[in-house]
Amino acid sequence: MGKTFALFTLAYGAVRSVRNGLILSLFATAAVAAPVTVAALGDSLTAGYGLEQDQGFVPQMQAWLDAEGAEVTLLNAGVSGDTTAGGLSRVDWTLTPDVDAMLIALGGNDYLRGLDPKVSRDNLDKILGKAKAADVPSMLIGLRAGTNYGADYATAFNGMYGDLGAKYDVPVYPDWFAGLRDLDLPKYLQADGIHPNAEGVKLIVAAMGPAVLDFVKGLPAD
């Protein structure tokens, strides 16, 4: 009887050890898979100007990431008309305790107004600095300027995104409209000729999505 009891005790202990290991493993998996919250700080392109609520950039990117199995919640922090200065003025409000990371997509209105790229660069620099100080990983989404203000302007404007990405060691997606560049552009824009329509946003998201997914996957676990 004593021998049988001893064997039972050993077996029970082994089963309990395996069970406890499985429980700990499940908790560990749940911790790693916990959703992250990413705020998209931007202008009208981010806000979804002129589109139905579910057709804008943030909801379409959210749907794309969901389809890829990413555990992420995107917050729409886009404000139509915002310049880099506007983004800087409200970045502190965006960096709330529940925000784990941030997409920074600003510069379009600076370009439309012909603002000095040095000013735009300085504003983006300060936004990235605030994110770094808050220990919030960031991804910079650029916009490619044409030569309507001259070649020097385009070089300075387009180059600021990569330079700042290198300075802060953050990923950079260089051109918001990359997904539309080789297409019949007017077909994918709204009547104003500036903002993408729903189909245009879909193509923009399809092109940008892998870069955003890589960024999300690289975020540190809580």
ROLUM-172833 format. One record per residue (C-alpha): residue number from 1; residue in three letters; x, y, z. Coordinates in pm, whole numbers, plus 50000, padded with zeros to 5 digits. Layout:
! residues N
+-----+-----+-------+-------+-------+
:   i :  aa :     X :     Y :     Z :
+-----+-----+-------+-------+-------+
: NUM : ALA :     X :     Y :     Z :
...
+-----+-----+-------+-------+-------+
//
This chain:
! residues 222
+-----+-----+-------+-------+-------+
:   i :  aa :     X :     Y :     Z :
+-----+-----+-------+-------+-------+
:   1 : MET : 50000 : 50000 : 50000 :
:   2 : GLY : 50285 : 50239 : 50092 :
:   3 : LYS : 50455 : 50176 : 49758 :
:   4 : THR : 50131 : 50225 : 49567 :
:   5 : PHE : 50062 : 50551 : 49753 :
:   6 : ALA : 50412 : 50676 : 49678 :
:   7 : LEU : 50369 : 50604 : 49307 :
:   8 : PHE : 50029 : 50780 : 49309 :
:   9 : THR : 50184 : 51081 : 49481 :
:  10 : LEU : 50463 : 51101 : 49223 :
:  11 : ALA : 50216 : 51071 : 48936 :
:  12 : TYR : 49987 : 51334 : 49085 :
:  13 : GLY : 50281 : 51566 : 49136 :
:  14 : ALA : 50386 : 51524 : 48773 :
:  15 : VAL : 50034 : 51595 : 48648 :
:  16 : ARG : 50007 : 51900 : 48870 :
:  17 : SER : 50344 : 52025 : 48747 :
:  18 : VAL : 50238 : 51989 : 48384 :
:  19 : ARG : 49905 : 52157 : 48458 :
:  20 : ASN : 50074 : 52450 : 48631 :
:  21 : GLY : 50318 : 52479 : 48343 :
:  22 : LEU : 50032 : 52495 : 48095 :
:  23 : ILE : 49857 : 52763 : 48298 :
:  24 : LEU : 50173 : 52973 : 48316 :
:  25 : SER : 50226 : 52925 : 47944 :
:  26 : LEU : 49872 : 53041 : 47870 :
:  27 : PHE : 49919 : 53350 : 48085 :
:  28 : ALA : 50250 : 53425 : 47914 :
:  29 : THR : 50090 : 53388 : 47570 :
:  30 : ALA : 49806 : 53618 : 47671 :
:  31 : ALA : 50055 : 53878 : 47793 :
:  32 : VAL : 50248 : 53872 : 47464 :
:  33 : ALA : 49931 : 53887 : 47257 :
:  34 : ALA : 49784 : 54179 : 47449 :
:  35 : PRO : 49654 : 54444 : 47206 :
:  36 : VAL : 49860 : 54758 : 47161 :
:  37 : THR : 49712 : 55102 : 47109 :
:  38 : VAL : 49862 : 55313 : 46831 :
:  39 : ALA : 49763 : 55676 : 46780 :
:  40 : ALA : 49776 : 55813 : 46425 :
:  41 : LEU : 49876 : 56179 : 46456 :
:  42 : GLY : 49807 : 56353 : 46129 :
:  43 : ASP : 49604 : 56592 : 45918 :
:  44 : SER : 49303 : 56549 : 45688 :
:  45 : LEU : 49460 : 56248 : 45515 :
:  46 : THR : 49462 : 56070 : 45849 :
:  47 : ALA : 49129 : 56212 : 45963 :
:  48 : GLY : 48947 : 56080 : 45654 :
:  49 : TYR : 48834 : 56412 : 45510 :
:  50 : GLY : 48532 : 56386 : 45276 :
:  51 : LEU : 48475 : 56015 : 45338 :
:  52 : GLU : 48221 : 55804 : 45522 :
:  53 : GLN : 48335 : 55710 : 45872 :
:  54 : ASP : 48436 : 55357 : 45776 :
:  55 : GLN : 48616 : 55461 : 45457 :
:  56 : GLY : 48893 : 55679 : 45600 :
:  57 : PHE : 49256 : 55586 : 45649 :
:  58 : VAL : 49233 : 55478 : 46012 :
:  59 : PRO : 48932 : 55242 : 45980 :
:  60 : GLN : 49066 : 55094 : 45656 :
:  61 : MET : 49412 : 55042 : 45806 :
:  62 : GLN : 49249 : 54893 : 46116 :
:  63 : ALA : 49059 : 54646 : 45899 :
:  64 : TRP : 49376 : 54559 : 45707 :
:  65 : LEU : 49570 : 54494 : 46027 :
:  66 : ASP : 49280 : 54291 : 46170 :
:  67 : ALA : 49284 : 54072 : 45860 :
:  68 : GLU : 49656 : 54014 : 45918 :
:  69 : GLY : 49587 : 53903 : 46275 :
:  70 : ALA : 49756 : 54201 : 46437 :
:  71 : GLU : 49650 : 54272 : 46795 :
:  72 : VAL : 49633 : 54649 : 46760 :
:  73 : THR : 49385 : 54931 : 46809 :
:  74 : LEU : 49436 : 55242 : 46597 :
:  75 : LEU : 49322 : 55578 : 46731 :
:  76 : ASN : 49236 : 55855 : 46487 :
:  77 : ALA : 49433 : 56162 : 46596 :
:  78 : GLY : 49401 : 56335 : 46260 :
:  79 : VAL : 49280 : 56694 : 46236 :
:  80 : SER : 49195 : 56844 : 45898 :
:  81 : GLY : 49408 : 57145 : 45811 :
:  82 : ASP : 49679 : 57068 : 46062 :
:  83 : THR : 50036 : 57161 : 45979 :
:  84 : THR : 50336 : 57016 : 46159 :
:  85 : ALA : 50298 : 57310 : 46401 :
:  86 : GLY : 49940 : 57204 : 46472 :
:  87 : GLY : 50052 : 56848 : 46536 :
:  88 : LEU : 50321 : 56972 : 46772 :
:  89 : SER : 50069 : 57183 : 46961 :
:  90 : ARG : 49855 : 56879 : 47045 :
:  91 : VAL : 50102 : 56592 : 47062 :
:  92 : ASP : 50102 : 56609 : 47442 :
:  93 : TRP : 49726 : 56544 : 47438 :
:  94 : THR : 49783 : 56248 : 47207 :
:  95 : LEU : 50050 : 56087 : 47424 :
:  96 : THR : 49808 : 55967 : 47689 :
:  97 : PRO : 49902 : 55677 : 47920 :
:  98 : ASP : 49700 : 55428 : 47713 :
:  99 : VAL : 49893 : 55503 : 47391 :
: 100 : ASP : 50167 : 55247 : 47327 :
: 101 : ALA : 50297 : 55384 : 46997 :
: 102 : MET : 50235 : 55658 : 46743 :
: 103 : LEU : 50219 : 55705 : 46368 :
: 104 : ILE : 50326 : 56058 : 46272 :
: 105 : ALA : 50184 : 56163 : 45935 :
: 106 : LEU : 50225 : 56537 : 45896 :
: 107 : GLY : 50366 : 56778 : 45643 :
: 108 : GLY : 50106 : 56787 : 45367 :
: 109 : ASN : 49962 : 57123 : 45466 :
: 110 : ASP : 50309 : 57268 : 45519 :
: 111 : TYR : 50382 : 57175 : 45158 :
: 112 : LEU : 50053 : 57312 : 45024 :
: 113 : ARG : 50126 : 57644 : 45195 :
: 114 : GLY : 50488 : 57651 : 45081 :
: 115 : LEU : 50616 : 57672 : 45437 :
: 116 : ASP : 50991 : 57662 : 45491 :
: 117 : PRO : 51100 : 57296 : 45519 :
: 118 : LYS : 51335 : 57398 : 45801 :
: 119 : VAL : 51031 : 57496 : 46008 :
: 120 : SER : 50849 : 57174 : 45922 :
: 121 : ARG : 51157 : 56971 : 46008 :
: 122 : ASP : 51198 : 57147 : 46341 :
: 123 : ASN : 50834 : 57078 : 46433 :
: 124 : LEU : 50864 : 56710 : 46342 :
: 125 : ASP : 51190 : 56694 : 46536 :
: 126 : LYS : 51014 : 56824 : 46846 :
: 127 : ILE : 50722 : 56582 : 46802 :
: 128 : LEU : 50961 : 56288 : 46780 :
: 129 : GLY : 51150 : 56423 : 47079 :
: 130 : LYS : 50833 : 56433 : 47286 :
: 131 : ALA : 50747 : 56078 : 47184 :
: 132 : LYS : 51095 : 55962 : 47280 :
: 133 : ALA : 51074 : 56140 : 47615 :
: 134 : ALA : 50741 : 55965 : 47679 :
: 135 : ASP : 50900 : 55631 : 47581 :
: 136 : VAL : 50645 : 55591 : 47301 :
: 137 : PRO : 50785 : 55424 : 46985 :
: 138 : SER : 50702 : 55612 : 46665 :
: 139 : MET : 50682 : 55560 : 46292 :
: 140 : LEU : 50719 : 55855 : 46057 :
: 141 : ILE : 50503 : 55871 : 45744 :
: 142 : GLY : 50630 : 56117 : 45487 :
: 143 : LEU : 50492 : 56290 : 45183 :
: 144 : ARG : 50679 : 56344 : 44857 :
: 145 : ALA : 50687 : 56704 : 44743 :
: 146 : GLY : 50704 : 56802 : 44378 :
: 147 : THR : 50920 : 57075 : 44227 :
: 148 : ASN : 50652 : 57344 : 44206 :
: 149 : TYR : 50845 : 57544 : 44471 :
: 150 : GLY : 51178 : 57459 : 44312 :
: 151 : ALA : 51418 : 57167 : 44326 :
: 152 : ASP : 51589 : 57290 : 44644 :
: 153 : TYR : 51257 : 57303 : 44827 :
: 154 : ALA : 51164 : 56951 : 44718 :
: 155 : THR : 51504 : 56814 : 44820 :
: 156 : ALA : 51484 : 56975 : 45164 :
: 157 : PHE : 51122 : 56873 : 45223 :
: 158 : ASN : 51155 : 56515 : 45103 :
: 159 : GLY : 51484 : 56463 : 45281 :
: 160 : MET : 51364 : 56570 : 45626 :
: 161 : TYR : 51173 : 56247 : 45689 :
: 162 : GLY : 51466 : 56016 : 45632 :
: 163 : ASP : 51703 : 56243 : 45825 :
: 164 : LEU : 51474 : 56254 : 46127 :
: 165 : GLY : 51409 : 55882 : 46105 :
: 166 : ALA : 51783 : 55821 : 46127 :
: 167 : LYS : 51825 : 56072 : 46411 :
: 168 : TYR : 51559 : 55906 : 46626 :
: 169 : ASP : 51608 : 55552 : 46492 :
: 170 : VAL : 51243 : 55520 : 46393 :
: 171 : PRO : 51100 : 55352 : 46082 :
: 172 : VAL : 51004 : 55581 : 45795 :
: 173 : TYR : 50747 : 55524 : 45524 :
: 174 : PRO : 50862 : 55792 : 45280 :
: 175 : ASP : 50552 : 55861 : 45070 :
: 176 : TRP : 50190 : 55851 : 45184 :
: 177 : PHE : 50070 : 55833 : 44821 :
: 178 : ALA : 50311 : 55557 : 44714 :
: 179 : GLY : 50021 : 55320 : 44644 :
: 180 : LEU : 49880 : 55559 : 44382 :
: 181 : ARG : 50193 : 55692 : 44212 :
: 182 : ASP : 50190 : 55461 : 43909 :
: 183 : LEU : 49814 : 55475 : 43855 :
: 184 : ASP : 49566 : 55709 : 43690 :
: 185 : LEU : 49574 : 55941 : 43991 :
: 186 : PRO : 49255 : 56147 : 43930 :
: 187 : LYS : 49053 : 55825 : 43936 :
: 188 : TYR : 49145 : 55775 : 44301 :
: 189 : LEU : 49107 : 56130 : 44425 :
: 190 : GLN : 48806 : 56328 : 44541 :
: 191 : ALA : 48680 : 56625 : 44343 :
: 192 : ASP : 48928 : 56858 : 44516 :
: 193 : GLY : 49215 : 56673 : 44347 :
: 194 : ILE : 49400 : 56642 : 44679 :
: 195 : HIS : 49231 : 56391 : 44906 :
: 196 : PRO : 49196 : 56024 : 44812 :
: 197 : ASN : 48854 : 55871 : 44767 :
: 198 : ALA : 48761 : 55544 : 44938 :
: 199 : GLU : 48921 : 55330 : 44667 :
: 200 : GLY : 49231 : 55546 : 44677 :
: 201 : VAL : 49260 : 55500 : 45052 :
: 202 : LYS : 49225 : 55125 : 45002 :
: 203 : LEU : 49525 : 55122 : 44769 :
: 204 : ILE : 49725 : 55350 : 44999 :
: 205 : VAL : 49656 : 55115 : 45290 :
: 206 : ALA : 49748 : 54807 : 45086 :
: 207 : ALA : 50084 : 54962 : 45000 :
: 208 : MET : 50157 : 55102 : 45347 :
: 209 : GLY : 50008 : 54820 : 45551 :
: 210 : PRO : 50312 : 54588 : 45553 :
: 211 : ALA : 50533 : 54867 : 45688 :
: 212 : VAL : 50282 : 54948 : 45963 :
: 213 : LEU : 50249 : 54579 : 46045 :
: 214 : ASP : 50626 : 54544 : 46077 :
: 215 : PHE : 50627 : 54846 : 46308 :
: 216 : VAL : 50352 : 54700 : 46526 :
: 217 : LYS : 50520 : 54360 : 46542 :
: 218 : GLY : 50841 : 54526 : 46656 :
: 219 : LEU : 50681 : 54704 : 46951 :
: 220 : PRO : 50810 : 54591 : 47290 :
: 221 : ALA : 50575 : 54367 : 47491 :
: 222 : ASP : 50434 : 54517 : 47810 :
+-----+-----+-------+-------+-------+
//
